[in-house]
Amino acid sequence: MIDIFYIVYFIWNMFVFFLMGLDKYKAKHHLYRISEATLLGCAALFGGFGGCLGMVCFHHKTKKRKFQILMPLAFVLQLSFYLLVIID
């Protein structure tokens, strides 16, 4: 059961990471963008690590205060959940 959680968590975070990269690509090429609500929602649903990593690697949404606060917060809350629930 725990192994499945790790696999799903990894896949979801990779999805969120690539979603951030895709939005950055679309921004550079003036294409239809992915909404901020979608990016933050995906990060809130256990994709905080992928979102933070995407922000850093792609230099995307790094100047937006909303993303500066909510992405790391999502990651810290998910890490806390993991430490309190999954490990115990």
HTML snippet that shows the backbone in 3Dmol.js (N, CA, C, O; Angstrom):
<script src="https://3Dmol.org/build/3Dmol-min.js"></script>
<div id="view" style="width:600px;height:400px;position:relative"></div>
<script>
const pdb = `
ATOM      1  N   MET A   1       0.831  -1.208   0.000  1.00  0.00           N
ATOM      2  CA  MET A   1       0.000   0.000   0.000  1.00  0.00           C
ATOM      3  C   MET A   1       0.867   1.260   0.000  1.00  0.00           C
ATOM      4  O   MET A   1       0.619   2.192  -0.765  1.00  0.00           O
ATOM      5  N   ILE A   2       1.879   1.281   0.859  1.00  0.00           N
ATOM      6  CA  ILE A   2       2.753   2.450   0.944  1.00  0.00           C
ATOM      7  C   ILE A   2       3.527   2.626  -0.364  1.00  0.00           C
ATOM      8  O   ILE A   2       3.741   3.754  -0.807  1.00  0.00           O
ATOM      9  N   ASP A   3       3.946   1.524  -0.983  1.00  0.00           N
ATOM     10  CA  ASP A   3       4.682   1.609  -2.240  1.00  0.00           C
ATOM     11  C   ASP A   3       3.840   2.282  -3.321  1.00  0.00           C
ATOM     12  O   ASP A   3       4.362   3.068  -4.111  1.00  0.00           O
ATOM     13  N   ILE A   4       2.562   1.986  -3.363  1.00  0.00           N
ATOM     14  CA  ILE A   4       1.672   2.607  -4.340  1.00  0.00           C
ATOM     15  C   ILE A   4       1.584   4.106  -4.089  1.00  0.00           C
ATOM     16  O   ILE A   4       1.560   4.893  -5.036  1.00  0.00           O
ATOM     17  N   PHE A   5       1.534   4.510  -2.819  1.00  0.00           N
ATOM     18  CA  PHE A   5       1.497   5.930  -2.481  1.00  0.00           C
ATOM     19  C   PHE A   5       2.731   6.638  -3.031  1.00  0.00           C
ATOM     20  O   PHE A   5       2.606   7.709  -3.626  1.00  0.00           O
ATOM     21  N   TYR A   6       3.908   6.069  -2.846  1.00  0.00           N
ATOM     22  CA  TYR A   6       5.138   6.688  -3.337  1.00  0.00           C
ATOM     23  C   TYR A   6       5.133   6.815  -4.857  1.00  0.00           C
ATOM     24  O   TYR A   6       5.553   7.838  -5.398  1.00  0.00           O
ATOM     25  N   ILE A   7       4.664   5.788  -5.540  1.00  0.00           N
ATOM     26  CA  ILE A   7       4.626   5.809  -7.004  1.00  0.00           C
ATOM     27  C   ILE A   7       3.661   6.883  -7.502  1.00  0.00           C
ATOM     28  O   ILE A   7       3.999   7.656  -8.398  1.00  0.00           O
ATOM     29  N   VAL A   8       2.470   6.930  -6.927  1.00  0.00           N
ATOM     30  CA  VAL A   8       1.468   7.928  -7.330  1.00  0.00           C
ATOM     31  C   VAL A   8       1.965   9.333  -6.993  1.00  0.00           C
ATOM     32  O   VAL A   8       1.800  10.253  -7.794  1.00  0.00           O
ATOM     33  N   TYR A   9       2.569   9.507  -5.823  1.00  0.00           N
ATOM     34  CA  TYR A   9       3.091  10.806  -5.412  1.00  0.00           C
ATOM     35  C   TYR A   9       4.176  11.281  -6.390  1.00  0.00           C
ATOM     36  O   TYR A   9       4.197  12.450  -6.775  1.00  0.00           O
ATOM     37  N   PHE A  10       5.063  10.383  -6.784  1.00  0.00           N
ATOM     38  CA  PHE A  10       6.128  10.723  -7.711  1.00  0.00           C
ATOM     39  C   PHE A  10       5.555  11.109  -9.075  1.00  0.00           C
ATOM     40  O   PHE A  10       5.941  12.130  -9.645  1.00  0.00           O
ATOM     41  N   ILE A  11       4.645  10.304  -9.591  1.00  0.00           N
ATOM     42  CA  ILE A  11       4.043  10.580 -10.901  1.00  0.00           C
ATOM     43  C   ILE A  11       3.288  11.904 -10.890  1.00  0.00           C
ATOM     44  O   ILE A  11       3.398  12.687 -11.833  1.00  0.00           O
ATOM     45  N   TRP A  12       2.525  12.158  -9.833  1.00  0.00           N
ATOM     46  CA  TRP A  12       1.752  13.404  -9.748  1.00  0.00           C
ATOM     47  C   TRP A  12       2.677  14.619  -9.689  1.00  0.00           C
ATOM     48  O   TRP A  12       2.412  15.631 -10.338  1.00  0.00           O
ATOM     49  N   ASN A  13       3.747  14.528  -8.923  1.00  0.00           N
ATOM     50  CA  ASN A  13       4.672  15.653  -8.830  1.00  0.00           C
ATOM     51  C   ASN A  13       5.405  15.885 -10.142  1.00  0.00           C
ATOM     52  O   ASN A  13       5.692  17.028 -10.498  1.00  0.00           O
ATOM     53  N   MET A  14       5.708  14.821 -10.859  1.00  0.00           N
ATOM     54  CA  MET A  14       6.313  14.985 -12.180  1.00  0.00           C
ATOM     55  C   MET A  14       5.319  15.666 -13.133  1.00  0.00           C
ATOM     56  O   MET A  14       5.712  16.500 -13.948  1.00  0.00           O
ATOM     57  N   PHE A  15       4.044  15.311 -13.028  1.00  0.00           N
ATOM     58  CA  PHE A  15       3.007  15.944 -13.841  1.00  0.00           C
ATOM     59  C   PHE A  15       2.938  17.441 -13.550  1.00  0.00           C
ATOM     60  O   PHE A  15       2.890  18.251 -14.475  1.00  0.00           O
ATOM     61  N   VAL A  16       2.933  17.810 -12.272  1.00  0.00           N
ATOM     62  CA  VAL A  16       2.853  19.225 -11.896  1.00  0.00           C
ATOM     63  C   VAL A  16       4.112  19.958 -12.367  1.00  0.00           C
ATOM     64  O   VAL A  16       4.027  21.090 -12.843  1.00  0.00           O
ATOM     65  N   PHE A  17       5.273  19.322 -12.236  1.00  0.00           N
ATOM     66  CA  PHE A  17       6.531  19.904 -12.710  1.00  0.00           C
ATOM     67  C   PHE A  17       6.446  20.197 -14.213  1.00  0.00           C
ATOM     68  O   PHE A  17       6.781  21.297 -14.652  1.00  0.00           O
ATOM     69  N   PHE A  18       6.001  19.218 -14.995  1.00  0.00           N
ATOM     70  CA  PHE A  18       5.890  19.411 -16.434  1.00  0.00           C
ATOM     71  C   PHE A  18       4.781  20.399 -16.797  1.00  0.00           C
ATOM     72  O   PHE A  18       4.865  21.074 -17.823  1.00  0.00           O
ATOM     73  N   LEU A  19       3.756  20.486 -15.973  1.00  0.00           N
ATOM     74  CA  LEU A  19       2.700  21.471 -16.185  1.00  0.00           C
ATOM     75  C   LEU A  19       3.261  22.887 -16.052  1.00  0.00           C
ATOM     76  O   LEU A  19       2.910  23.776 -16.829  1.00  0.00           O
ATOM     77  N   MET A  20       4.123  23.088 -15.077  1.00  0.00           N
ATOM     78  CA  MET A  20       4.777  24.394 -14.924  1.00  0.00           C
ATOM     79  C   MET A  20       5.657  24.698 -16.139  1.00  0.00           C
ATOM     80  O   MET A  20       5.680  25.827 -16.630  1.00  0.00           O
ATOM     81  N   GLY A  21       6.375  23.689 -16.613  1.00  0.00           N
ATOM     82  CA  GLY A  21       7.215  23.879 -17.798  1.00  0.00           C
ATOM     83  C   GLY A  21       6.399  24.166 -19.043  1.00  0.00           C
ATOM     84  O   GLY A  21       6.786  24.996 -19.865  1.00  0.00           O
ATOM     85  N   LEU A  22       5.278  23.489 -19.185  1.00  0.00           N
ATOM     86  CA  LEU A  22       4.398  23.712 -20.330  1.00  0.00           C
ATOM     87  C   LEU A  22       3.833  25.130 -20.304  1.00  0.00           C
ATOM     88  O   LEU A  22       3.752  25.788 -21.341  1.00  0.00           O
ATOM     89  N   ASP A  23       3.447  25.594 -19.131  1.00  0.00           N
ATOM     90  CA  ASP A  23       2.911  26.953 -19.034  1.00  0.00           C
ATOM     91  C   ASP A  23       3.991  27.976 -19.354  1.00  0.00           C
ATOM     92  O   ASP A  23       3.705  28.995 -19.983  1.00  0.00           O
ATOM     93  N   LYS A  24       5.209  27.727 -18.941  1.00  0.00           N
ATOM     94  CA  LYS A  24       6.317  28.632 -19.266  1.00  0.00           C
ATOM     95  C   LYS A  24       6.548  28.663 -20.772  1.00  0.00           C
ATOM     96  O   LYS A  24       6.754  29.727 -21.355  1.00  0.00           O
ATOM     97  N   TYR A  25       6.511  27.498 -21.390  1.00  0.00           N
ATOM     98  CA  TYR A  25       6.658  27.419 -22.852  1.00  0.00           C
ATOM     99  C   TYR A  25       5.557  28.208 -23.548  1.00  0.00           C
ATOM    100  O   TYR A  25       5.812  28.965 -24.485  1.00  0.00           O
ATOM    101  N   LYS A  26       4.327  28.018 -23.074  1.00  0.00           N
ATOM    102  CA  LYS A  26       3.201  28.732 -23.677  1.00  0.00           C
ATOM    103  C   LYS A  26       3.326  30.241 -23.473  1.00  0.00           C
ATOM    104  O   LYS A  26       2.942  31.019 -24.347  1.00  0.00           O
ATOM    105  N   ALA A  27       3.853  30.651 -22.343  1.00  0.00           N
ATOM    106  CA  ALA A  27       4.036  32.079 -22.088  1.00  0.00           C
ATOM    107  C   ALA A  27       5.056  32.678 -23.048  1.00  0.00           C
ATOM    108  O   ALA A  27       4.859  33.780 -23.561  1.00  0.00           O
ATOM    109  N   LYS A  28       6.135  31.959 -23.291  1.00  0.00           N
ATOM    110  CA  LYS A  28       7.172  32.462 -24.185  1.00  0.00           C
ATOM    111  C   LYS A  28       6.697  32.533 -25.635  1.00  0.00           C
ATOM    112  O   LYS A  28       7.136  33.396 -26.396  1.00  0.00           O
ATOM    113  N   HIS A  29       5.811  31.634 -26.009  1.00  0.00           N
ATOM    114  CA  HIS A  29       5.360  31.568 -27.398  1.00  0.00           C
ATOM    115  C   HIS A  29       3.972  32.187 -27.620  1.00  0.00           C
ATOM    116  O   HIS A  29       3.351  31.987 -28.664  1.00  0.00           O
ATOM    117  N   HIS A  30       3.508  32.931 -26.634  1.00  0.00           N
ATOM    118  CA  HIS A  30       2.229  33.649 -26.726  1.00  0.00           C
ATOM    119  C   HIS A  30       1.068  32.736 -27.092  1.00  0.00           C
ATOM    120  O   HIS A  30       0.241  33.079 -27.937  1.00  0.00           O
ATOM    121  N   LEU A  31       1.009  31.584 -26.459  1.00  0.00           N
ATOM    122  CA  LEU A  31      -0.078  30.632 -26.670  1.00  0.00           C
ATOM    123  C   LEU A  31      -1.061  30.700 -25.513  1.00  0.00           C
ATOM    124  O   LEU A  31      -0.809  31.367 -24.509  1.00  0.00           O
ATOM    125  N   TYR A  32      -2.175  30.010 -25.658  1.00  0.00           N
ATOM    126  CA  TYR A  32      -3.185  29.954 -24.599  1.00  0.00           C
ATOM    127  C   TYR A  32      -2.570  29.328 -23.359  1.00  0.00           C
ATOM    128  O   TYR A  32      -1.978  28.251 -23.439  1.00  0.00           O
ATOM    129  N   ARG A  33      -2.702  29.992 -22.209  1.00  0.00           N
ATOM    130  CA  ARG A  33      -2.010  29.621 -20.972  1.00  0.00           C
ATOM    131  C   ARG A  33      -2.843  28.713 -20.093  1.00  0.00           C
ATOM    132  O   ARG A  33      -4.061  28.607 -20.241  1.00  0.00           O
ATOM    133  N   ILE A  34      -2.150  28.062 -19.175  1.00  0.00           N
ATOM    134  CA  ILE A  34      -2.787  27.276 -18.123  1.00  0.00           C
ATOM    135  C   ILE A  34      -3.109  28.249 -16.997  1.00  0.00           C
ATOM    136  O   ILE A  34      -2.264  29.066 -16.632  1.00  0.00           O
ATOM    137  N   SER A  35      -4.304  28.178 -16.446  1.00  0.00           N
ATOM    138  CA  SER A  35      -4.712  29.158 -15.439  1.00  0.00           C
ATOM    139  C   SER A  35      -3.908  28.994 -14.148  1.00  0.00           C
ATOM    140  O   SER A  35      -3.439  27.907 -13.810  1.00  0.00           O
ATOM    141  N   GLU A  36      -3.772  30.109 -13.448  1.00  0.00           N
ATOM    142  CA  GLU A  36      -3.071  30.072 -12.163  1.00  0.00           C
ATOM    143  C   GLU A  36      -3.807  29.176 -11.176  1.00  0.00           C
ATOM    144  O   GLU A  36      -3.186  28.495 -10.360  1.00  0.00           O
ATOM    145  N   ALA A  37      -5.132  29.180 -11.256  1.00  0.00           N
ATOM    146  CA  ALA A  37      -5.924  28.332 -10.359  1.00  0.00           C
ATOM    147  C   ALA A  37      -5.616  26.854 -10.594  1.00  0.00           C
ATOM    148  O   ALA A  37      -5.556  26.075  -9.643  1.00  0.00           O
ATOM    149  N   THR A  38      -5.423  26.473 -11.834  1.00  0.00           N
ATOM    150  CA  THR A  38      -5.092  25.087 -12.150  1.00  0.00           C
ATOM    151  C   THR A  38      -3.709  24.733 -11.605  1.00  0.00           C
ATOM    152  O   THR A  38      -3.526  23.673 -11.006  1.00  0.00           O
ATOM    153  N   LEU A  39      -2.744  25.617 -11.815  1.00  0.00           N
ATOM    154  CA  LEU A  39      -1.391  25.354 -11.323  1.00  0.00           C
ATOM    155  C   LEU A  39      -1.363  25.248  -9.802  1.00  0.00           C
ATOM    156  O   LEU A  39      -0.745  24.336  -9.252  1.00  0.00           O
ATOM    157  N   LEU A  40      -2.025  26.168  -9.129  1.00  0.00           N
ATOM    158  CA  LEU A  40      -2.050  26.136  -7.662  1.00  0.00           C
ATOM    159  C   LEU A  40      -2.882  24.973  -7.137  1.00  0.00           C
ATOM    160  O   LEU A  40      -2.537  24.368  -6.122  1.00  0.00           O
ATOM    161  N   GLY A  41      -3.973  24.661  -7.822  1.00  0.00           N
ATOM    162  CA  GLY A  41      -4.810  23.531  -7.410  1.00  0.00           C
ATOM    163  C   GLY A  41      -4.071  22.214  -7.512  1.00  0.00           C
ATOM    164  O   GLY A  41      -4.163  21.374  -6.617  1.00  0.00           O
ATOM    165  N   CYS A  42      -3.343  22.030  -8.590  1.00  0.00           N
ATOM    166  CA  CYS A  42      -2.552  20.801  -8.747  1.00  0.00           C
ATOM    167  C   CYS A  42      -1.470  20.708  -7.677  1.00  0.00           C
ATOM    168  O   CYS A  42      -1.180  19.624  -7.169  1.00  0.00           O
ATOM    169  N   ALA A  43      -0.879  21.843  -7.339  1.00  0.00           N
ATOM    170  CA  ALA A  43       0.136  21.851  -6.286  1.00  0.00           C
ATOM    171  C   ALA A  43      -0.493  21.536  -4.928  1.00  0.00           C
ATOM    172  O   ALA A  43       0.109  20.841  -4.109  1.00  0.00           O
ATOM    173  N   ALA A  44      -1.679  22.036  -4.696  1.00  0.00           N
ATOM    174  CA  ALA A  44      -2.358  21.801  -3.421  1.00  0.00           C
ATOM    175  C   ALA A  44      -2.760  20.334  -3.257  1.00  0.00           C
ATOM    176  O   ALA A  44      -2.858  19.835  -2.136  1.00  0.00           O
ATOM    177  N   LEU A  45      -2.992  19.653  -4.371  1.00  0.00           N
ATOM    178  CA  LEU A  45      -3.378  18.243  -4.316  1.00  0.00           C
ATOM    179  C   LEU A  45      -2.137  17.358  -4.368  1.00  0.00           C
ATOM    180  O   LEU A  45      -1.998  16.523  -5.263  1.00  0.00           O
ATOM    181  N   PHE A  46      -1.256  17.542  -3.423  1.00  0.00           N
ATOM    182  CA  PHE A  46      -0.027  16.764  -3.247  1.00  0.00           C
ATOM    183  C   PHE A  46       0.972  16.923  -4.381  1.00  0.00           C
ATOM    184  O   PHE A  46       1.725  15.998  -4.686  1.00  0.00           O
ATOM    185  N   GLY A  47       0.979  18.103  -5.011  1.00  0.00           N
ATOM    186  CA  GLY A  47       1.968  18.385  -6.044  1.00  0.00           C
ATOM    187  C   GLY A  47       2.861  19.553  -5.686  1.00  0.00           C
ATOM    188  O   GLY A  47       3.443  20.184  -6.569  1.00  0.00           O
ATOM    189  N   GLY A  48       2.977  19.847  -4.407  1.00  0.00           N
ATOM    190  CA  GLY A  48       3.756  20.997  -3.952  1.00  0.00           C
ATOM    191  C   GLY A  48       5.237  20.909  -4.306  1.00  0.00           C
ATOM    192  O   GLY A  48       5.848  21.908  -4.684  1.00  0.00           O
ATOM    193  N   PHE A  49       5.811  19.725  -4.185  1.00  0.00           N
ATOM    194  CA  PHE A  49       7.224  19.561  -4.510  1.00  0.00           C
ATOM    195  C   PHE A  49       7.469  19.794  -5.997  1.00  0.00           C
ATOM    196  O   PHE A  49       8.400  20.509  -6.369  1.00  0.00           O
ATOM    197  N   GLY A  50       6.643  19.196  -6.843  1.00  0.00           N
ATOM    198  CA  GLY A  50       6.779  19.389  -8.291  1.00  0.00           C
ATOM    199  C   GLY A  50       6.564  20.834  -8.693  1.00  0.00           C
ATOM    200  O   GLY A  50       7.242  21.342  -9.586  1.00  0.00           O
ATOM    201  N   GLY A  51       5.613  21.506  -8.030  1.00  0.00           N
ATOM    202  CA  GLY A  51       5.354  22.916  -8.315  1.00  0.00           C
ATOM    203  C   GLY A  51       6.529  23.800  -7.937  1.00  0.00           C
ATOM    204  O   GLY A  51       6.925  24.678  -8.703  1.00  0.00           O
ATOM    205  N   CYS A  52       7.084  23.568  -6.759  1.00  0.00           N
ATOM    206  CA  CYS A  52       8.248  24.350  -6.317  1.00  0.00           C
ATOM    207  C   CYS A  52       9.448  24.096  -7.217  1.00  0.00           C
ATOM    208  O   CYS A  52      10.162  25.025  -7.592  1.00  0.00           O
ATOM    209  N   LEU A  53       9.660  22.842  -7.557  1.00  0.00           N
ATOM    210  CA  LEU A  53      10.774  22.487  -8.429  1.00  0.00           C
ATOM    211  C   LEU A  53      10.585  23.112  -9.816  1.00  0.00           C
ATOM    212  O   LEU A  53      11.546  23.591 -10.418  1.00  0.00           O
ATOM    213  N   GLY A  54       9.355  23.106 -10.315  1.00  0.00           N
ATOM    214  CA  GLY A  54       9.061  23.727 -11.599  1.00  0.00           C
ATOM    215  C   GLY A  54       9.286  25.231 -11.584  1.00  0.00           C
ATOM    216  O   GLY A  54       9.776  25.802 -12.558  1.00  0.00           O
ATOM    217  N   MET A  55       8.930  25.866 -10.484  1.00  0.00           N
ATOM    218  CA  MET A  55       9.157  27.301 -10.364  1.00  0.00           C
ATOM    219  C   MET A  55      10.646  27.618 -10.457  1.00  0.00           C
ATOM    220  O   MET A  55      11.051  28.561 -11.136  1.00  0.00           O
ATOM    221  N   VAL A  56      11.447  26.820  -9.768  1.00  0.00           N
ATOM    222  CA  VAL A  56      12.888  27.074  -9.730  1.00  0.00           C
ATOM    223  C   VAL A  56      13.548  26.712 -11.066  1.00  0.00           C
ATOM    224  O   VAL A  56      14.317  27.507 -11.606  1.00  0.00           O
ATOM    225  N   CYS A  57      13.263  25.553 -11.589  1.00  0.00           N
ATOM    226  CA  CYS A  57      13.921  25.086 -12.823  1.00  0.00           C
ATOM    227  C   CYS A  57      13.537  25.905 -14.045  1.00  0.00           C
ATOM    228  O   CYS A  57      14.382  26.189 -14.894  1.00  0.00           O
ATOM    229  N   PHE A  58      12.277  26.284 -14.139  1.00  0.00           N
ATOM    230  CA  PHE A  58      11.810  27.020 -15.313  1.00  0.00           C
ATOM    231  C   PHE A  58      11.762  28.532 -15.084  1.00  0.00           C
ATOM    232  O   PHE A  58      11.415  29.285 -15.994  1.00  0.00           O
ATOM    233  N   HIS A  59      12.109  28.980 -13.868  1.00  0.00           N
ATOM    234  CA  HIS A  59      12.013  30.403 -13.505  1.00  0.00           C
ATOM    235  C   HIS A  59      10.632  30.942 -13.862  1.00  0.00           C
ATOM    236  O   HIS A  59      10.491  31.985 -14.501  1.00  0.00           O
ATOM    237  N   HIS A  60       9.622  30.197 -13.429  1.00  0.00           N
ATOM    238  CA  HIS A  60       8.252  30.507 -13.818  1.00  0.00           C
ATOM    239  C   HIS A  60       7.422  30.873 -12.593  1.00  0.00           C
ATOM    240  O   HIS A  60       7.419  30.149 -11.597  1.00  0.00           O
ATOM    241  N   LYS A  61       6.730  31.980 -12.670  1.00  0.00           N
ATOM    242  CA  LYS A  61       5.848  32.493 -11.616  1.00  0.00           C
ATOM    243  C   LYS A  61       6.627  32.836 -10.345  1.00  0.00           C
ATOM    244  O   LYS A  61       6.048  32.871  -9.259  1.00  0.00           O
ATOM    245  N   THR A  62       7.917  33.085 -10.468  1.00  0.00           N
ATOM    246  CA  THR A  62       8.736  33.345  -9.282  1.00  0.00           C
ATOM    247  C   THR A  62       8.537  34.751  -8.724  1.00  0.00           C
ATOM    248  O   THR A  62       8.858  35.001  -7.562  1.00  0.00           O
ATOM    249  N   LYS A  63       8.018  35.661  -9.522  1.00  0.00           N
ATOM    250  CA  LYS A  63       7.806  37.024  -9.035  1.00  0.00           C
ATOM    251  C   LYS A  63       6.391  37.267  -8.531  1.00  0.00           C
ATOM    252  O   LYS A  63       6.096  38.331  -7.986  1.00  0.00           O
ATOM    253  N   LYS A  64       5.523  36.291  -8.710  1.00  0.00           N
ATOM    254  CA  LYS A  64       4.139  36.427  -8.249  1.00  0.00           C
ATOM    255  C   LYS A  64       4.072  36.070  -6.764  1.00  0.00           C
ATOM    256  O   LYS A  64       4.430  34.962  -6.365  1.00  0.00           O
ATOM    257  N   ARG A  65       3.617  37.009  -5.967  1.00  0.00           N
ATOM    258  CA  ARG A  65       3.553  36.828  -4.512  1.00  0.00           C
ATOM    259  C   ARG A  65       2.708  35.606  -4.142  1.00  0.00           C
ATOM    260  O   ARG A  65       3.053  34.857  -3.228  1.00  0.00           O
ATOM    261  N   LYS A  66       1.603  35.412  -4.858  1.00  0.00           N
ATOM    262  CA  LYS A  66       0.710  34.284  -4.605  1.00  0.00           C
ATOM    263  C   LYS A  66       1.470  32.961  -4.714  1.00  0.00           C
ATOM    264  O   LYS A  66       1.292  32.069  -3.885  1.00  0.00           O
ATOM    265  N   PHE A  67       2.307  32.841  -5.728  1.00  0.00           N
ATOM    266  CA  PHE A  67       3.066  31.614  -5.946  1.00  0.00           C
ATOM    267  C   PHE A  67       4.240  31.510  -4.974  1.00  0.00           C
ATOM    268  O   PHE A  67       4.594  30.412  -4.543  1.00  0.00           O
ATOM    269  N   GLN A  68       4.843  32.643  -4.628  1.00  0.00           N
ATOM    270  CA  GLN A  68       5.940  32.631  -3.666  1.00  0.00           C
ATOM    271  C   GLN A  68       5.497  32.092  -2.311  1.00  0.00           C
ATOM    272  O   GLN A  68       6.284  31.473  -1.595  1.00  0.00           O
ATOM    273  N   ILE A  69       4.246  32.328  -1.966  1.00  0.00           N
ATOM    274  CA  ILE A  69       3.731  31.902  -0.660  1.00  0.00           C
ATOM    275  C   ILE A  69       3.068  30.534  -0.743  1.00  0.00           C
ATOM    276  O   ILE A  69       3.362  29.657   0.069  1.00  0.00           O
ATOM    277  N   LEU A  70       2.177  30.338  -1.710  1.00  0.00           N
ATOM    278  CA  LEU A  70       1.345  29.138  -1.724  1.00  0.00           C
ATOM    279  C   LEU A  70       2.067  27.865  -2.177  1.00  0.00           C
ATOM    280  O   LEU A  70       1.758  26.784  -1.676  1.00  0.00           O
ATOM    281  N   MET A  71       3.005  27.963  -3.095  1.00  0.00           N
ATOM    282  CA  MET A  71       3.719  26.756  -3.535  1.00  0.00           C
ATOM    283  C   MET A  71       4.550  26.152  -2.398  1.00  0.00           C
ATOM    284  O   MET A  71       4.407  24.963  -2.111  1.00  0.00           O
ATOM    285  N   PRO A  72       5.415  26.939  -1.742  1.00  0.00           N
ATOM    286  CA  PRO A  72       6.163  26.348  -0.625  1.00  0.00           C
ATOM    287  C   PRO A  72       5.246  25.913   0.525  1.00  0.00           C
ATOM    288  O   PRO A  72       5.521  24.920   1.198  1.00  0.00           O
ATOM    289  N   LEU A  73       4.170  26.651   0.745  1.00  0.00           N
ATOM    290  CA  LEU A  73       3.230  26.278   1.797  1.00  0.00           C
ATOM    291  C   LEU A  73       2.598  24.923   1.494  1.00  0.00           C
ATOM    292  O   LEU A  73       2.457  24.087   2.386  1.00  0.00           O
ATOM    293  N   ALA A  74       2.222  24.708   0.245  1.00  0.00           N
ATOM    294  CA  ALA A  74       1.658  23.413  -0.149  1.00  0.00           C
ATOM    295  C   ALA A  74       2.667  22.299   0.100  1.00  0.00           C
ATOM    296  O   ALA A  74       2.310  21.232   0.598  1.00  0.00           O
ATOM    297  N   PHE A  75       3.918  22.546  -0.245  1.00  0.00           N
ATOM    298  CA  PHE A  75       4.951  21.526  -0.039  1.00  0.00           C
ATOM    299  C   PHE A  75       5.163  21.237   1.446  1.00  0.00           C
ATOM    300  O   PHE A  75       5.258  20.076   1.844  1.00  0.00           O
ATOM    301  N   VAL A  76       5.237  22.277   2.257  1.00  0.00           N
ATOM    302  CA  VAL A  76       5.454  22.086   3.704  1.00  0.00           C
ATOM    303  C   VAL A  76       4.273  21.355   4.334  1.00  0.00           C
ATOM    304  O   VAL A  76       4.472  20.465   5.161  1.00  0.00           O
ATOM    305  N   LEU A  77       3.059  21.712   3.961  1.00  0.00           N
ATOM    306  CA  LEU A  77       1.885  21.015   4.501  1.00  0.00           C
ATOM    307  C   LEU A  77       1.867  19.543   4.079  1.00  0.00           C
ATOM    308  O   LEU A  77       1.516  18.672   4.875  1.00  0.00           O
ATOM    309  N   GLN A  78       2.239  19.272   2.845  1.00  0.00           N
ATOM    310  CA  GLN A  78       2.272  17.891   2.379  1.00  0.00           C
ATOM    311  C   GLN A  78       3.372  17.096   3.061  1.00  0.00           C
ATOM    312  O   GLN A  78       3.188  15.921   3.378  1.00  0.00           O
ATOM    313  N   LEU A  79       4.512  17.729   3.286  1.00  0.00           N
ATOM    314  CA  LEU A  79       5.596  17.068   4.004  1.00  0.00           C
ATOM    315  C   LEU A  79       5.181  16.783   5.445  1.00  0.00           C
ATOM    316  O   LEU A  79       5.491  15.719   5.981  1.00  0.00           O
ATOM    317  N   SER A  80       4.485  17.725   6.070  1.00  0.00           N
ATOM    318  CA  SER A  80       3.983  17.517   7.436  1.00  0.00           C
ATOM    319  C   SER A  80       2.980  16.370   7.479  1.00  0.00           C
ATOM    320  O   SER A  80       3.030  15.534   8.381  1.00  0.00           O
ATOM    321  N   PHE A  81       2.079  16.328   6.518  1.00  0.00           N
ATOM    322  CA  PHE A  81       1.111  15.236   6.436  1.00  0.00           C
ATOM    323  C   PHE A  81       1.829  13.902   6.302  1.00  0.00           C
ATOM    324  O   PHE A  81       1.488  12.929   6.974  1.00  0.00           O
ATOM    325  N   TYR A  82       2.814  13.869   5.438  1.00  0.00           N
ATOM    326  CA  TYR A  82       3.576  12.642   5.227  1.00  0.00           C
ATOM    327  C   TYR A  82       4.245  12.199   6.524  1.00  0.00           C
ATOM    328  O   TYR A  82       4.172  11.028   6.895  1.00  0.00           O
ATOM    329  N   LEU A  83       4.890  13.126   7.207  1.00  0.00           N
ATOM    330  CA  LEU A  83       5.606  12.782   8.439  1.00  0.00           C
ATOM    331  C   LEU A  83       4.656  12.348   9.551  1.00  0.00           C
ATOM    332  O   LEU A  83       4.992  11.458  10.333  1.00  0.00           O
ATOM    333  N   LEU A  84       3.482  12.959   9.633  1.00  0.00           N
ATOM    334  CA  LEU A  84       2.540  12.640  10.703  1.00  0.00           C
ATOM    335  C   LEU A  84       1.689  11.400  10.423  1.00  0.00           C
ATOM    336  O   LEU A  84       1.425  10.618  11.336  1.00  0.00           O
ATOM    337  N   VAL A  85       1.264  11.212   9.194  1.00  0.00           N
ATOM    338  CA  VAL A  85       0.300  10.167   8.879  1.00  0.00           C
ATOM    339  C   VAL A  85       0.950   8.936   8.244  1.00  0.00           C
ATOM    340  O   VAL A  85       0.741   7.813   8.703  1.00  0.00           O
ATOM    341  N   ILE A  86       1.716   9.145   7.215  1.00  0.00           N
ATOM    342  CA  ILE A  86       2.254   8.040   6.450  1.00  0.00           C
ATOM    343  C   ILE A  86       3.331   7.294   7.237  1.00  0.00           C
ATOM    344  O   ILE A  86       3.334   6.063   7.249  1.00  0.00           O
ATOM    345  N   ILE A  87       4.218   7.991   7.874  1.00  0.00           N
ATOM    346  CA  ILE A  87       5.304   7.320   8.595  1.00  0.00           C
ATOM    347  C   ILE A  87       4.812   6.648   9.872  1.00  0.00           C
ATOM    348  O   ILE A  87       5.296   5.572  10.225  1.00  0.00           O
ATOM    349  N   ASP A  88       3.866   7.258  10.564  1.00  0.00           N
ATOM    350  CA  ASP A  88       3.363   6.650  11.821  1.00  0.00           C
ATOM    351  C   ASP A  88       2.629   5.414  11.614  1.00  0.00           C
ATOM    352  O   ASP A  88       2.157   4.808  12.576  1.00  0.00           O
TER     353      ASP A  88
END
`;
const viewer = $3Dmol.createViewer("view");
viewer.addModel(pdb, "pdb");
viewer.setStyle({}, {cartoon: {color: "spectrum"}});
viewer.zoomTo();
viewer.render();
</script>
